[in-house]
Amino acid sequence: MKLRSPWLIRLVALLASALIRWWMGTIRYRLAVSEPCEHPHYDGKQRYIYAFWHETILVPIGLKPKGYVLISQHADGELIAQICRFLGIGVVRGSTTRGGSRGLLELVRCSQTSHLAITPDGPQGPRRRLQPGSILLASVSGLPILPCGIGHSREWRARSWDRFAVPWPWSTATCVIFPAIHVPPRLNRDELENYRCLIEERLQSASDAAERWARGGPRPKLGKLQKQAG
């Protein structure tokens, strides 16, 4: 059932945000970064684009990031946008399929003072397939991309296109942030695709590392990746 009434959307969003705040407050978080400045709560001058798969969006919400996130202009997007606002997360409306140009320009404006967060395979997939819009955003804004992999010790998976993950209460969520990747300005088509493939591979590798760690594997060692990502 689609929600159309503005007041009903706002009410549902308020209740959902309270539930998410409580639910994610039960989760134990473990975070691995290569540099302290890449931590989402680090109060430094450097700003980043945090990229994570659409299916894992609940964990970044639980980490209470400081910044702006791109929310689709599809019908369901208004509910998600309202939930994010109640949780204190900045919202820009748009996507790669609808309102994309306006959303990109607004994100570039926000990038001058804030971090950005994107789900580069959203809003409709394919699952874990990075869309070129995220590379264009990094190229135009000048902000480096941080590939963020997320794993769960126990989770429920939806039967949606992204196999949306809902961690069990009082379980553990792991977040592995690979070193920043700087995307140069004015890319041609081949360069754009090369960076798209590189960041997709890094994001998938970060996800694999986070999932192994969440299932009892070793804490990822990120030092050796620093030179590869320069």
Legacy VTK file of the C-alpha trace (Angstrom):
# vtk DataFile Version 3.0
C-alpha trace
ASCII
DATASET POLYDATA
POINTS 230 float
0.000 0.000 0.000
1.349 3.385 -1.055
1.226 6.228 1.446
0.043 9.450 -0.198
-1.214 11.634 2.654
1.561 14.025 3.851
0.478 13.880 7.500
0.252 10.084 7.413
3.726 9.831 5.834
5.076 12.111 8.565
3.430 10.058 11.326
4.710 6.747 9.946
8.182 8.268 9.499
8.208 9.493 13.103
7.257 6.053 14.431
9.702 4.298 12.094
12.574 6.592 13.088
11.902 5.896 16.775
11.906 2.154 16.093
15.120 2.359 14.048
16.797 4.469 16.740
15.906 1.881 19.398
16.641 -1.154 17.187
20.035 0.054 16.000
20.852 1.159 19.536
20.934 -2.521 20.509
23.605 -3.293 17.912
27.261 -3.623 18.831
29.418 -1.818 16.251
32.979 -2.635 15.249
34.766 -0.309 12.856
38.052 -0.697 10.951
39.591 2.301 9.137
43.027 2.883 7.639
43.310 6.479 8.912
41.608 8.180 11.898
40.434 11.046 9.663
38.319 8.561 7.677
36.146 7.768 10.694
32.609 9.158 10.066
32.666 11.049 13.394
36.128 12.581 12.981
35.920 16.370 13.216
38.556 17.269 10.663
38.559 19.524 7.628
38.730 16.688 5.095
35.359 15.654 3.723
34.511 12.354 2.025
31.908 10.492 0.026
31.011 7.374 2.030
29.811 4.665 -0.368
28.014 1.510 0.810
25.608 -0.954 -0.780
21.877 -0.170 -0.624
21.110 -3.342 1.338
23.215 -2.223 4.328
21.783 1.263 4.876
20.516 0.559 8.416
24.031 0.290 9.873
25.238 3.708 8.615
22.016 5.185 10.020
22.854 3.582 13.356
26.317 5.175 13.276
24.572 8.586 13.096
26.694 10.057 10.296
27.206 13.777 9.851
26.362 14.665 6.284
23.883 14.394 3.448
22.418 11.370 1.738
20.736 11.122 -1.684
17.151 9.810 -1.501
15.156 8.761 -4.556
12.273 10.888 -5.852
10.171 7.755 -6.321
6.929 7.495 -4.333
8.530 5.588 -1.452
11.400 8.070 -1.287
9.397 10.683 0.648
8.859 8.274 3.540
12.568 7.396 3.629
13.503 11.084 3.417
11.231 11.925 6.359
12.729 9.091 8.411
16.256 10.388 7.719
15.278 13.909 8.747
13.824 12.663 12.039
17.129 10.856 12.605
19.085 14.056 12.025
20.491 13.114 8.617
20.606 15.686 5.813
18.613 14.763 2.714
18.959 15.577 -0.976
16.226 14.299 -3.287
17.111 12.720 -6.629
18.559 9.565 -8.171
20.333 8.245 -11.230
16.948 7.594 -12.888
14.754 10.497 -11.751
15.837 14.002 -10.773
19.445 12.919 -11.147
20.942 16.156 -12.493
19.285 18.319 -9.852
20.244 15.874 -7.103
23.858 15.805 -8.302
24.119 19.598 -8.340
22.644 19.839 -4.834
25.070 17.203 -3.535
27.993 19.103 -5.042
26.799 22.225 -3.220
26.486 20.304 0.071
29.944 18.790 -0.427
31.521 22.207 0.148
30.717 22.003 3.872
29.734 18.411 4.646
30.373 14.715 4.091
28.164 12.852 1.607
26.752 9.325 1.789
25.623 7.336 -1.248
24.286 3.897 -2.095
25.769 3.566 -5.589
23.651 0.540 -6.584
20.358 2.208 -5.593
17.539 2.891 -5.839
16.599 -0.027 -8.114
19.777 -2.003 -8.738
21.193 -4.215 -10.079
22.380 -5.393 -6.670
26.017 -4.530 -5.883
26.493 -2.959 -9.296
28.029 0.505 -8.967
26.338 3.155 -11.091
28.505 5.782 -12.864
26.708 8.690 -11.184
28.758 8.178 -8.021
32.011 8.523 -10.002
30.728 11.682 -11.660
29.830 13.090 -8.235
33.353 12.437 -6.922
34.911 13.924 -10.060
32.860 17.130 -9.953
32.885 17.661 -6.171
36.557 16.812 -5.680
35.753 14.672 -2.621
37.489 11.267 -2.391
35.340 8.137 -2.161
35.588 5.820 0.849
34.373 2.278 -0.004
32.505 1.071 3.108
31.786 -2.623 3.555
29.276 -3.758 6.176
28.710 -7.188 7.701
26.331 -8.687 10.255
26.842 -11.502 12.715
23.132 -12.304 12.398
20.617 -10.723 10.039
17.297 -11.214 8.291
17.242 -10.748 4.519
14.276 -9.411 2.557
13.249 -10.862 -0.793
13.821 -7.512 -2.502
16.158 -6.749 -5.399
18.939 -5.781 -2.960
18.263 -8.516 -0.363
17.874 -5.755 2.224
19.578 -6.680 5.514
17.990 -6.176 8.934
20.397 -7.056 11.770
18.991 -8.967 14.709
18.739 -6.997 17.960
21.848 -7.312 20.144
23.881 -8.711 17.264
27.172 -7.297 15.929
27.654 -5.114 12.869
31.094 -4.600 11.344
32.098 -1.696 9.120
35.312 -1.830 7.083
36.308 1.419 5.380
38.921 0.997 2.662
41.387 3.840 1.949
40.129 6.867 0.048
40.123 6.874 -3.735
40.574 10.242 -5.445
38.752 10.632 -8.761
40.274 13.297 -11.052
38.135 15.945 -12.770
37.061 15.945 -16.417
37.094 12.201 -17.031
36.473 10.825 -20.488
34.172 7.848 -20.981
36.898 5.198 -20.720
38.381 6.787 -17.579
34.934 6.986 -16.018
34.404 3.271 -16.596
37.868 2.414 -15.250
37.155 4.233 -11.984
33.672 2.725 -11.837
35.165 -0.772 -12.028
37.913 0.064 -9.521
35.573 1.435 -6.882
33.025 -1.332 -7.435
35.781 -3.892 -6.846
37.034 -2.067 -3.728
33.519 -1.760 -2.334
32.871 -5.451 -2.883
36.226 -6.353 -1.312
35.411 -4.174 1.703
32.036 -5.902 1.975
33.644 -9.350 1.822
36.142 -8.346 4.543
33.384 -6.952 6.777
31.245 -10.069 6.350
34.157 -12.378 7.221
34.947 -10.277 10.300
31.309 -10.302 11.410
31.233 -14.107 11.147
34.254 -14.495 13.446
37.135 -13.958 11.036
40.168 -11.726 11.704
40.019 -7.949 11.897
40.944 -6.653 8.421
44.436 -5.195 7.947
44.128 -2.106 5.809
47.668 -0.688 5.819
48.809 -2.490 2.646
45.871 -1.070 0.704
46.929 2.531 1.257
49.471 2.609 -1.571
47.101 0.846 -3.955
44.400 3.457 -3.498
46.478 6.580 -4.040
LINES 1 231
230 0 1 2 3 4 5 6 7 8 9 10 11 12 13 14 15 16 17 18 19 20 21 22 23 24 25 26 27 28 29 30 31 32 33 34 35 36 37 38 39 40 41 42 43 44 45 46 47 48 49 50 51 52 53 54 55 56 57 58 59 60 61 62 63 64 65 66 67 68 69 70 71 72 73 74 75 76 77 78 79 80 81 82 83 84 85 86 87 88 89 90 91 92 93 94 95 96 97 98 99 100 101 102 103 104 105 106 107 108 109 110 111 112 113 114 115 116 117 118 119 120 121 122 123 124 125 126 127 128 129 130 131 132 133 134 135 136 137 138 139 140 141 142 143 144 145 146 147 148 149 150 151 152 153 154 155 156 157 158 159 160 161 162 163 164 165 166 167 168 169 170 171 172 173 174 175 176 177 178 179 180 181 182 183 184 185 186 187 188 189 190 191 192 193 194 195 196 197 198 199 200 201 202 203 204 205 206 207 208 209 210 211 212 213 214 215 216 217 218 219 220 221 222 223 224 225 226 227 228 229
